[in-house]
Amino acid sequence: MGKLQNMPLLSRFLGTAVLASVIGGMLFSFERGHSAGPPVMQVTPASLEMMQVLRDEHGLMVNMVRAQLATERMN
């Protein structure tokens, strides 16, 4: 009997949720009359030297983490 009494409230809630969802979907999909422009800035690829610096830094970080793990295992 309790479920039947809550049914109108549930139906109203679901109806409101569906209506809000439809309105929100329409607002988000509405095209505002302008297209996306070109990217703000052009990015140049990193040089080979910079990529090597990045790899070296990553290698140092890996060595540091491994040393820290080895120290923690000893304790």
VMD Tcl script that builds the backbone (N, CA, C; Angstrom):
set m [mol new atoms 225]
animate dup $m
set s [atomselect $m all]
$s set {name element resname resid chain x y z} {
  {N N MET 1 A 0.824 -1.188 0.000}
  {CA C MET 1 A 0.000 0.000 0.000}
  {C C MET 1 A 0.866 1.250 0.000}
  {N N GLY 2 A 2.043 1.247 0.689}
  {CA C GLY 2 A 2.918 2.404 0.762}
  {C C GLY 2 A 3.494 2.782 -0.591}
  {N N LYS 3 A 3.785 1.787 -1.419}
  {CA C LYS 3 A 4.351 2.067 -2.741}
  {C C LYS 3 A 3.333 2.761 -3.632}
  {N N LEU 4 A 2.083 2.397 -3.509}
  {CA C LEU 4 A 1.058 3.018 -4.339}
  {C C LEU 4 A 0.852 4.485 -3.965}
  {N N GLN 5 A 1.009 4.818 -2.705}
  {CA C GLN 5 A 0.828 6.205 -2.287}
  {C C GLN 5 A 1.989 7.079 -2.764}
  {N N ASN 6 A 3.164 6.511 -2.909}
  {CA C ASN 6 A 4.320 7.268 -3.361}
  {C C ASN 6 A 4.398 7.378 -4.885}
  {N N MET 7 A 3.594 6.618 -5.582}
  {CA C MET 7 A 3.674 6.587 -7.037}
  {C C MET 7 A 3.392 7.937 -7.682}
  {N N PRO 8 A 2.372 8.689 -7.303}
  {CA C PRO 8 A 2.158 9.993 -7.938}
  {C C PRO 8 A 3.345 10.935 -7.726}
  {N N LEU 9 A 3.933 10.916 -6.542}
  {CA C LEU 9 A 5.093 11.754 -6.281}
  {C C LEU 9 A 6.269 11.339 -7.157}
  {N N LEU 10 A 6.477 10.043 -7.285}
  {CA C LEU 10 A 7.553 9.537 -8.134}
  {C C LEU 10 A 7.308 9.910 -9.586}
  {N N SER 11 A 6.077 9.798 -10.034}
  {CA C SER 11 A 5.747 10.160 -11.411}
  {C C SER 11 A 5.988 11.644 -11.654}
  {N N ARG 12 A 5.608 12.477 -10.700}
  {CA C ARG 12 A 5.846 13.910 -10.850}
  {C C ARG 12 A 7.335 14.205 -10.897}
  {N N PHE 13 A 8.084 13.545 -10.039}
  {CA C PHE 13 A 9.533 13.759 -10.005}
  {C C PHE 13 A 10.173 13.341 -11.320}
  {N N LEU 14 A 9.789 12.146 -11.824}
  {CA C LEU 14 A 10.363 11.677 -13.079}
  {C C LEU 14 A 9.945 12.562 -14.242}
  {N N GLY 15 A 8.704 13.027 -14.242}
  {CA C GLY 15 A 8.241 13.916 -15.300}
  {C C GLY 15 A 9.016 15.227 -15.300}
  {N N THR 16 A 9.259 15.766 -14.121}
  {CA C THR 16 A 10.022 17.002 -14.004}
  {C C THR 16 A 11.465 16.780 -14.448}
  {N N ALA 17 A 12.041 15.654 -14.062}
  {CA C ALA 17 A 13.421 15.355 -14.442}
  {C C ALA 17 A 13.549 15.196 -15.954}
  {N N VAL 18 A 12.577 14.536 -16.572}
  {CA C VAL 18 A 12.618 14.353 -18.026}
  {C C VAL 18 A 12.475 15.696 -18.728}
  {N N LEU 19 A 11.557 16.522 -18.273}
  {CA C LEU 19 A 11.363 17.836 -18.867}
  {C C LEU 19 A 12.625 18.693 -18.737}
  {N N ALA 20 A 13.246 18.691 -17.560}
  {CA C ALA 20 A 14.483 19.451 -17.358}
  {C C ALA 20 A 15.594 18.922 -18.251}
  {N N SER 21 A 15.649 17.619 -18.425}
  {CA C SER 21 A 16.673 17.025 -19.270}
  {C C SER 21 A 16.485 17.432 -20.727}
  {N N VAL 22 A 15.253 17.426 -21.188}
  {CA C VAL 22 A 14.975 17.809 -22.577}
  {C C VAL 22 A 15.320 19.276 -22.799}
  {N N ILE 23 A 14.906 20.140 -21.885}
  {CA C ILE 23 A 15.200 21.571 -22.021}
  {C C ILE 23 A 16.709 21.804 -21.979}
  {N N GLY 24 A 17.404 21.141 -21.054}
  {CA C GLY 24 A 18.856 21.284 -20.976}
  {C C GLY 24 A 19.544 20.792 -22.231}
  {N N GLY 25 A 19.081 19.682 -22.775}
  {CA C GLY 25 A 19.650 19.165 -24.014}
  {C C GLY 25 A 19.465 20.115 -25.171}
  {N N MET 26 A 18.304 20.729 -25.226}
  {CA C MET 26 A 18.053 21.699 -26.291}
  {C C MET 26 A 18.940 22.920 -26.133}
  {N N LEU 27 A 19.137 23.385 -24.917}
  {CA C LEU 27 A 19.983 24.555 -24.700}
  {C C LEU 27 A 21.436 24.274 -25.055}
  {N N PHE 28 A 21.932 23.095 -24.682}
  {CA C PHE 28 A 23.329 22.771 -24.960}
  {C C PHE 28 A 23.578 22.469 -26.427}
  {N N SER 29 A 22.560 21.985 -27.125}
  {CA C SER 29 A 22.764 21.644 -28.528}
  {C C SER 29 A 22.449 22.812 -29.453}
  {N N PHE 30 A 21.927 23.887 -28.925}
  {CA C PHE 30 A 21.571 25.052 -29.726}
  {C C PHE 30 A 22.826 25.710 -30.267}
  {N N GLU 31 A 22.892 25.854 -31.582}
  {CA C GLU 31 A 24.052 26.500 -32.194}
  {C C GLU 31 A 23.871 28.004 -32.105}
  {N N ARG 32 A 24.859 28.675 -31.606}
  {CA C ARG 32 A 24.733 30.096 -31.336}
  {C C ARG 32 A 25.152 30.972 -32.517}
  {N N GLY 33 A 25.272 30.400 -33.698}
  {CA C GLY 33 A 25.535 31.196 -34.882}
  {C C GLY 33 A 26.994 31.522 -35.127}
  {N N HIS 34 A 27.908 30.899 -34.432}
  {CA C HIS 34 A 29.323 31.140 -34.701}
  {C C HIS 34 A 30.049 29.805 -34.726}
  {N N SER 35 A 31.048 29.769 -35.574}
  {CA C SER 35 A 31.833 28.538 -35.670}
  {C C SER 35 A 33.128 28.710 -34.895}
  {N N ALA 36 A 33.743 27.612 -34.613}
  {CA C ALA 36 A 35.015 27.651 -33.886}
  {C C ALA 36 A 36.072 28.273 -34.782}
  {N N GLY 37 A 36.827 29.187 -34.214}
  {CA C GLY 37 A 37.872 29.866 -34.971}
  {C C GLY 37 A 39.144 29.038 -34.983}
  {N N PRO 38 A 40.168 29.595 -35.582}
  {CA C PRO 38 A 41.452 28.886 -35.608}
  {C C PRO 38 A 42.045 28.823 -34.197}
  {N N PRO 39 A 42.949 27.895 -33.966}
  {CA C PRO 39 A 43.559 27.806 -32.644}
  {C C PRO 39 A 44.254 29.118 -32.281}
  {N N VAL 40 A 44.271 29.402 -31.008}
  {CA C VAL 40 A 44.823 30.668 -30.536}
  {C C VAL 40 A 46.329 30.725 -30.758}
  {N N MET 41 A 47.015 29.623 -30.523}
  {CA C MET 41 A 48.461 29.641 -30.688}
  {C C MET 41 A 48.924 28.379 -31.400}
  {N N GLN 42 A 49.937 28.519 -32.182}
  {CA C GLN 42 A 50.526 27.389 -32.877}
  {C C GLN 42 A 51.641 26.822 -32.008}
  {N N VAL 43 A 51.685 25.524 -31.901}
  {CA C VAL 43 A 52.685 24.862 -31.064}
  {C C VAL 43 A 53.694 24.189 -31.978}
  {N N THR 44 A 54.962 24.441 -31.694}
  {CA C THR 44 A 56.010 23.777 -32.466}
  {C C THR 44 A 56.454 22.523 -31.717}
  {N N PRO 45 A 56.749 21.469 -32.416}
  {CA C PRO 45 A 57.202 20.246 -31.753}
  {C C PRO 45 A 58.521 20.474 -31.021}
  {N N ALA 46 A 58.723 19.701 -29.972}
  {CA C ALA 46 A 59.959 19.818 -29.199}
  {C C ALA 46 A 61.139 19.331 -30.041}
  {N N SER 47 A 62.271 19.949 -29.812}
  {CA C SER 47 A 63.472 19.547 -30.533}
  {C C SER 47 A 63.977 18.218 -29.984}
  {N N LEU 48 A 64.865 17.597 -30.727}
  {CA C LEU 48 A 65.432 16.316 -30.290}
  {C C LEU 48 A 66.200 16.476 -28.983}
  {N N GLU 49 A 66.869 17.623 -28.821}
  {CA C GLU 49 A 67.630 17.871 -27.598}
  {C C GLU 49 A 66.698 17.965 -26.387}
  {N N MET 50 A 65.566 18.655 -26.558}
  {CA C MET 50 A 64.611 18.786 -25.451}
  {C C MET 50 A 63.978 17.444 -25.111}
  {N N MET 51 A 63.720 16.632 -26.116}
  {CA C MET 51 A 63.172 15.296 -25.849}
  {C C MET 51 A 64.177 14.446 -25.081}
  {N N GLN 52 A 65.463 14.600 -25.386}
  {CA C GLN 52 A 66.487 13.854 -24.655}
  {C C GLN 52 A 66.556 14.327 -23.213}
  {N N VAL 53 A 66.444 15.632 -22.978}
  {CA C VAL 53 A 66.423 16.161 -21.616}
  {C C VAL 53 A 65.237 15.571 -20.857}
  {N N LEU 54 A 64.095 15.511 -21.507}
  {CA C LEU 54 A 62.900 14.931 -20.870}
  {C C LEU 54 A 63.125 13.464 -20.514}
  {N N ARG 55 A 63.690 12.703 -21.424}
  {CA C ARG 55 A 63.973 11.280 -21.139}
  {C C ARG 55 A 64.957 11.141 -19.977}
  {N N ASP 56 A 65.980 11.997 -19.962}
  {CA C ASP 56 A 66.956 11.957 -18.865}
  {C C ASP 56 A 66.285 12.254 -17.525}
  {N N GLU 57 A 65.412 13.249 -17.509}
  {CA C GLU 57 A 64.698 13.580 -16.267}
  {C C GLU 57 A 63.825 12.423 -15.822}
  {N N HIS 58 A 63.140 11.800 -16.760}
  {CA C HIS 58 A 62.306 10.642 -16.408}
  {C C HIS 58 A 63.151 9.511 -15.849}
  {N N GLY 59 A 64.321 9.304 -16.451}
  {CA C GLY 59 A 65.228 8.272 -15.944}
  {C C GLY 59 A 65.689 8.573 -14.525}
  {N N LEU 60 A 65.985 9.845 -14.240}
  {CA C LEU 60 A 66.386 10.227 -12.882}
  {C C LEU 60 A 65.246 9.991 -11.884}
  {N N MET 61 A 64.022 10.299 -12.291}
  {CA C MET 61 A 62.871 10.083 -11.410}
  {C C MET 61 A 62.674 8.589 -11.129}
  {N N VAL 62 A 62.831 7.764 -12.153}
  {CA C VAL 62 A 62.693 6.316 -11.976}
  {C C VAL 62 A 63.750 5.814 -11.012}
  {N N ASN 63 A 64.986 6.272 -11.183}
  {CA C ASN 63 A 66.064 5.853 -10.281}
  {C C ASN 63 A 65.797 6.293 -8.849}
  {N N MET 64 A 65.266 7.501 -8.679}
  {CA C MET 64 A 64.967 8.007 -7.341}
  {C C MET 64 A 63.873 7.168 -6.675}
  {N N VAL 65 A 62.824 6.839 -7.424}
  {CA C VAL 65 A 61.730 6.039 -6.855}
  {C C VAL 65 A 62.221 4.640 -6.507}
  {N N ARG 66 A 63.028 4.064 -7.382}
  {CA C ARG 66 A 63.560 2.722 -7.091}
  {C C ARG 66 A 64.434 2.737 -5.846}
  {N N ALA 67 A 65.272 3.762 -5.684}
  {CA C ALA 67 A 66.131 3.870 -4.500}
  {C C ALA 67 A 65.284 4.046 -3.242}
  {N N GLN 68 A 64.229 4.836 -3.345}
  {CA C GLN 68 A 63.352 5.046 -2.197}
  {C C GLN 68 A 62.644 3.745 -1.820}
  {N N LEU 69 A 62.173 2.995 -2.809}
  {CA C LEU 69 A 61.533 1.708 -2.520}
  {C C LEU 69 A 62.492 0.729 -1.884}
  {N N ALA 70 A 63.740 0.706 -2.389}
  {CA C ALA 70 A 64.737 -0.194 -1.806}
  {C C ALA 70 A 65.033 0.176 -0.360}
  {N N THR 71 A 65.105 1.485 -0.069}
  {CA C THR 71 A 65.331 1.930 1.299}
  {C C THR 71 A 64.181 1.544 2.205}
  {N N GLU 72 A 62.954 1.693 1.716}
  {CA C GLU 72 A 61.770 1.343 2.518}
  {C C GLU 72 A 61.697 -0.143 2.791}
  {N N ARG 73 A 62.131 -0.947 1.828}
  {CA C ARG 73 A 62.100 -2.411 2.018}
  {C C ARG 73 A 63.109 -2.860 3.066}
  {N N MET 74 A 64.244 -2.136 3.150}
  {CA C MET 74 A 65.261 -2.495 4.132}
  {C C MET 74 A 64.805 -2.201 5.553}
  {N N ASN 75 A 63.975 -1.196 5.710}
  {CA C ASN 75 A 63.519 -0.805 7.063}
  {C C ASN 75 A 62.368 -1.619 7.538}
}
mol reanalyze $m
mol bondsrecalc $m
mol representation Tube
mol addrep $m
